[in-house]
Amino acid sequence: MPLQRPSCLSIGGLNHVSRVCADVQETANFYRNLLGFLDIKRPRFDFEGAWLFHPHSSVGLHLIKGTPVYRSSAINPKADHLSFLCPDLLEVEDSLIKSCIEYVKQCVVEEDGIRVTQVFFHDPDNNMIEICNCDEFPLVLLGDETVAAEACPTCRPDHHEGNVFLVHSRSGVLLSELPETAGSTSSDDMSADDLSSLDLVSIECFRKSLDEKGSSTGSL
């Protein structure tokens, strides 16, 4: 019997995050000046607020004037937070130091020598923000690989730009390398049935540049 993915809503990407803030202008200036957010047009609501958008992200930030939920001023990386990607964490630290913003830094080392750095700090309402290079971790779909591949089109090999590698999740053996051109013959040949026959527990799609290719395959 063919595997079926559970019925779910046909939603798109994450549109925005809302924050209740004590001082809209103070909080907006924080996100503008430190993180590079820009103001965008906001409907004529009958309450004070601001809509912000970052040019390098598809997610907006909606600020609402009000009384924020109490949050501790202690920086706890395990608490809920909003995370942004940045390739240069040293630059992040330098900016935080110059702005006299307290932060906590931690490094995570995964197998195969992947190192990720996370920097945590608060906005004026003690909402925690993380800046990291977590995109260094490969995207690994868990569960049945056929259902997972159908459920996450962005994880399909033909979706990614650059070199993509399929790796057997149990043995770590490199199974195939797909060319950069989307929709190529090699990519099309890797159907869901092909993936299932390889007995993959999960599909790991690595976006690697050509100069990283040697070290990546060598670690496998």
SVG drawing of the C-alpha trace seen along z (x, -y; Angstrom):
<svg xmlns="http://www.w3.org/2000/svg" viewBox="-9 -56 48 58">
<polyline fill="none" stroke="black" stroke-width="0.4" points="0.0,0.0 1.5,-3.4 2.6,-5.6 0.5,-8.8 1.4,-11.9 -1.1,-13.2 -3.6,-15.8 -2.5,-19.3 -3.3,-22.9 -1.8,-24.3 0.1,-27.1 2.9,-29.2 6.0,-30.6 6.1,-32.4 4.8,-35.9 5.6,-37.9 6.3,-37.8 4.4,-40.2 5.9,-41.8 4.0,-43.7 6.3,-46.6 6.2,-49.3 7.7,-51.9 7.2,-51.4 9.7,-53.9 12.5,-52.6 11.9,-49.0 11.6,-50.0 14.9,-51.9 16.6,-48.9 15.6,-46.6 16.4,-49.4 19.7,-50.5 21.2,-47.2 19.6,-44.6 18.9,-46.6 15.1,-46.4 13.2,-48.9 9.8,-50.5 7.0,-49.4 3.4,-50.7 1.0,-49.7 -2.8,-49.8 -4.5,-52.6 -5.2,-50.7 -6.7,-52.5 -3.7,-51.6 0.0,-52.5 2.4,-50.2 4.9,-49.7 5.6,-47.3 9.2,-46.4 10.7,-44.3 14.3,-43.0 15.6,-43.1 17.4,-39.8 14.4,-37.9 10.8,-37.2 9.6,-37.5 8.2,-40.8 8.2,-42.2 5.0,-43.8 5.3,-45.9 2.2,-46.6 2.0,-49.2 1.0,-47.6 2.3,-46.0 4.7,-43.2 4.5,-39.9 7.1,-39.9 10.4,-38.3 13.5,-37.9 16.4,-40.1 18.7,-37.0 19.8,-35.6 18.8,-32.0 19.5,-30.3 16.9,-27.6 14.1,-30.2 12.0,-31.1 13.7,-33.4 13.7,-34.7 16.7,-33.6 18.5,-35.3 21.2,-34.0 24.6,-35.8 27.8,-34.4 30.1,-36.7 29.5,-36.2 32.6,-38.2 31.0,-41.2 27.9,-40.6 29.8,-40.5 31.7,-43.7 28.4,-45.5 26.9,-44.3 30.0,-45.5 29.9,-48.9 26.2,-49.2 26.8,-48.1 24.4,-45.3 24.9,-42.3 25.0,-38.9 25.8,-35.2 27.8,-33.2 27.9,-29.5 29.4,-27.1 27.9,-23.8 30.1,-21.1 28.3,-18.4 29.7,-15.2 31.7,-15.6 33.3,-18.7 30.4,-21.1 30.7,-24.0 27.9,-26.5 28.1,-29.6 25.1,-31.2 24.9,-34.7 21.9,-35.5 20.8,-39.0 17.6,-40.9 15.6,-43.7 14.3,-46.6 11.3,-44.4 13.6,-41.5 12.5,-39.4 15.4,-37.2 17.2,-37.3 19.6,-34.8 22.1,-35.4 23.8,-32.3 25.2,-30.4 22.8,-27.4 22.5,-27.0 25.8,-25.1 23.9,-22.2 22.6,-19.9 18.8,-19.8 17.8,-16.3 14.3,-15.0 13.3,-12.4 10.8,-9.6 9.9,-7.8 12.0,-9.3 9.3,-9.1 6.7,-11.0 9.4,-13.5 10.5,-14.3 6.9,-14.9 6.2,-17.0 9.2,-19.2 9.7,-20.3 12.5,-22.7 14.5,-19.7 14.3,-18.0 17.7,-17.9 16.3,-19.7 15.2,-22.7 18.7,-23.7 21.2,-25.8 24.8,-24.7 26.1,-21.2 23.8,-18.8 24.8,-15.5 22.6,-12.6 24.0,-10.7 22.9,-7.4 21.7,-8.3 22.9,-5.1 26.3,-4.6 27.1,-8.1 28.2,-6.9 27.9,-9.4 25.3,-8.0 25.2,-10.6 26.1,-14.1 23.6,-16.0 24.6,-18.8 23.8,-22.4 21.3,-22.6 17.7,-22.2 15.6,-19.6 18.6,-17.8 18.5,-14.2 20.4,-13.0 18.1,-14.9 15.0,-13.6 16.2,-10.0 16.2,-10.2 12.5,-9.5 10.8,-8.7 11.0,-5.0 14.7,-5.3 15.2,-6.9 13.0,-4.2 15.0,-1.4 18.1,-2.8 16.5,-2.3 17.2,-5.8 15.9,-6.7 16.2,-10.4 17.5,-12.5 20.3,-14.9 20.6,-17.7 23.9,-19.6 24.4,-22.8 28.1,-23.0 30.2,-25.3 32.8,-23.7 35.7,-24.7 34.1,-22.8 33.4,-19.7 36.6,-17.9 36.5,-18.4 32.8,-17.5 33.2,-14.2 36.4,-13.4 34.6,-13.5 32.1,-10.9"/>
</svg>
